[in-house]
């Protein structure tokens, strides 16, 4: 198989490239040159947002079995690239997002759930949801529904993460001491290891499937407890998890998902939308999810190799809770009736 990866030097794109090389595929990577490409690939340089930025791709020899694209900004860049490649590639896989669904998507939402309005394939940068939906429209317009795979990814974790969620938790556990652990401990999570995402994408190309897919693990594959306990263990066991009721966290003004990455309180529309979608189509077409212990251990090993500081995308907000706020909430919840639980 011949893969053209658009990007391919960071997080999801890098995982796809490494998985393809592991399968013995021939890989071409088109990127801006800001980061080194994975060894073993053919590298083409260009900036899709610049005049003439697709020239290296246009002039390159060859055709491809599949194109994989993770673009997250102005949809017109996807439109122009897809139009350029529609006669040179058999299939176009666009890594989109579950954000394309009209908010809030209800628990159990399938790929048929209502989508955000006002998205256009020719649009400039607007917001994340409409940019991703515009990218989907651009791919389908150029390749048709049967030759397009729309990967509506949910929460992605694993090595090379440049968003800041799992790296923050790992570094927090490594500091040790009492840790504000947002409960309940058995809160079901829905996420996908970036390498499992990559393997599914390559399998989809081999199967020749098309259409939209919610691409994240099944709800409850792991819990908040298994995630944080794995983080505490792999970093040396110096952290003391203090499980805290959601009400106490919200009363303190702590922002779910951002200040306490991954976590959102149970029973509300935010948890339903982020951690409870229907992923039966992805599971039926080959998605396999590794245990959280493996995801956490491999991410920690990678993070240690970087000296503890993970790369951070400039278009994403910083994640994590400041130590002063954490200490204040921990002190308050240890008082009688405060809602804290030491485990």
PyMOL commands that set and color helices and strands:
alter all, ss='L'
color gray80, all
select helices_A, chain A and resi 11-22+55-59+75-85+98-100+128-143+145-147+165-175+194-207+224-234+246-251+269-275+280-284+292-305+323-333
alter helices_A, ss='H'
color red, helices_A
select strands_A, chain A and resi 2-6+26-31+42-45+64-69+89-97+148-153+155-157+177-182+188-189+191-193+211-215+222-223+239-244+256-257+260-261+340-342
alter strands_A, ss='S'
color yellow, strands_A
deselect
rebuild
show_as cartoon
